[in-house]
Structures are given as structure tokens and as C-alpha cells.
Amino acid sequence: MARPHEAAPLHAHRLQSRRFMWLYGLAWAGGAVSYVPFLTLLLPLRVADLAVGQAVQWLGYISFAGAIAASLGGIVFGWLSDISGTRNWWIGAGLVLNVALLMAMSQISAVVPLVAVLILWQFGLNMMLGPLAALGGDLVPDRQKGMLGGLLAFAPAAGAAAGAVITIPGLAAAEGRFMVVAAMIIACVLPLLLFGRPVAFPELMTTSPRDIHHRSAAQCGMVRMWIARLAVQISEAALFAYLLYYFRSINPDIRDADSARIFSVVLVVAIPLALFAGRWADRNGKAIIPLRWTAGLSAGGLVIMAASDGIVGALAGYILFGLATTVFLSLHASQMLRVLPRPSTRGRDLGLFNLTNTVPSLIMPWLTIAIVPSFGFAPLFWLLAMLAAFACILLTTIKALPKAA
């Protein structure tokens, strides 16, 4: 297991090992591999096979139930990892449960049992992801939070790549695809548990007098960071679900393969941008500035999309939005670790914070249904642009995140 080895002598420039950082990024990518190809490809196909003629309704019920389970699971297992004082055993147990239930879903022959197993799978997934997220706060000092955020940008691209791999013609039959995904998850997560060997940072696990003095300011920053992420995440969720429909509303000749290719290229190009922005933030001690800029650029991309009536403008707007949003969400995921109120409840608090990932799944469908059928995509994008702009404005009210530990 990836236990911290003996701490290096305390001094201002002590850093976490590069090996742990990269293996942590790989494990986080394994989390995306766990759910992106399953939720976007394998699950819809499985539901279509089991609920002929009612696939859309059942997929909606399953998505809603899954979002509730994911919300609860992130909080509960983050909290349990706080109480137990260990993260690795929960990550390992979640990995085993995640893979086992994923394989079980390939064998289920009725839709109701599928719903029940999927809810359990969401708990297993968050048993792995909740403690894994908290582990970054336990072991990565603030002066490396920007680099950590850059590494987290690999996850969306890894999820998209996994979906592309399992759809390679002739690679695997329908049930075999579940096995391929399971193997990829293990290959991504297990190396961290076996070979991570992180440097220990005891100061990240205690509350200093300075932290107590600045707690009210930090909590205010935490609320603003939460709201800003929620605003951007709603925009991202809407585009994730309805990108193909938007492109086809402008150009009916756009194929699903074209949309998938554009989506994948944006995610890959965002990786070096996130790494550069994160390293810049670390070197200059200005963690909040890349978040402000990328939130503003996300709003700009949505404005371009709302104002475009041709495919060139639509593509340009989406590329700007997609790049800025991916960088924002990756850097935000690491920098928010600075503003959590206390190390002893880091896992639980991250579970609450990460409701920003699941709440949009509950909001976005109703928002889209209320606007798009009657008014088209442009009003929706103007509304989403205002949300992203609000996130940018909100972040400008945070003068700085807490100084590096």
C-alpha cells in the first residue's frame, strides 16, 4: 500500500515526490475510466437491450438514482476515511467493489436488478474516489497544488480515450467491453497503492494557530469557491450531454463520430494548458488568477456559441469553452483543498464540496427541457454564459487563497 515513508526534514521548500504525483494523476484518471465509458456507452446500450421501447425513461431513472447515490457515497466514504485514519484501504476496497459490480452488470438480464446493482456500484466507485480525493489534500503541499491540478486534467481525456478503445471494431464483444474497462481501471489505480511511497507532510494533517485565526475568511472563500464551481459545472454538464444536438441544429451533416472527435481533441489539448497554468500558479504564488481567467474565457466561449449561426463560429466557441472549462475544473479541484476548514474532516468536506459534480446532473435536464424545445440553444447558452461570468466575478472577490503550507 502507498504508505508515506519517513518525512524529510522540515523546511520551506519540501515537495512531494514526482513519482507519487504522477501515480496519483494516473489513479485519478482511473476514476474517470471507471465511469465515463460506462455511463456514456455501456450503460445506455445495456438499458436499450433490457428495456426495449422504454430505454429513455429507464435511463433517466437510473441517472437520477445514480446521482443521488454518488452524492451520498462521496460524503459517507470520505467521512469514514477521516474516522478510520486511513485512505488507502478504502481506496483499495472501493477498487475491488467497483470492478466486481461493473462485471456483474454485464451479466444482469432484467432492468430492475440493474438499477439496484448500479446504485451499489456508485457507492463502490465513491468508496474509491472520495478517499482518493482526500489523499491529495493529505500529501500534496499547497506549493504543488497547481501541478496537482494540471495532472488531474488527464482524467477527462483518459475517460474519453477509454470509450474510444472499447468501441474499436473487433476488440471485444458486448460483455467483453466490461472486462476491458475493468482491466484499465485496475491498471490505473493499483500502481498508486503499490508503488506510491509518498513523502509524509504531518503539517497538512494538523490545524495550526494561523489556520484557526483565518478560519472565518477561509470558510467564506470555501463558499465562494463552491458556488463558482457549481456555476461552471452546470455549463459543462449541459454541453457534455447536448453537444451533438447543438452541432446538428446548426449543421445536420455533423455525425456522432465528428462530435466525439472534437470533444476528445479538446480534452487532450487541455492537458498541457492545465499543466502550464498550474505550474505558473505554483511558481508565482497566485493560485486564484488562472481560475478567474478560465471562468471568464468559458463565459466568452458560450457567448460566441450563443451568437453563432454557422458551424465555424460554433466550433470556435465550443473549443474556447471546452479548453477553458477543462482547465478550470482541473485546477479548481486541487486549489479547493486549500480552503477546506480542517484536516480532520477533509474527506467529509470534500464529499460535500463535490456535490458540485452531481447536483448539475439533477439541474441540467430540467433547465434544458424548459428552454431548448421552445426557444432553441441560443437562450440556453446566454444563461450558461451568465453563470460562468458570475463564477468569474465571484472569484475576483477572493483576494488570495491561503498561503502555501
Helices and strands as residue ranges (DSSP letters): H 18-37, I 38-42, H 43-50, H 55-84, H 88-105, H 111-139, G 142-144, H 145-152, H 154-166, H 174-195, G 202-205, H 209-213, H 215-250, H 256-284, H 288-307, H 311-335, G 336-338, G 343-345, H 346-353, H 355-375, H 377-396
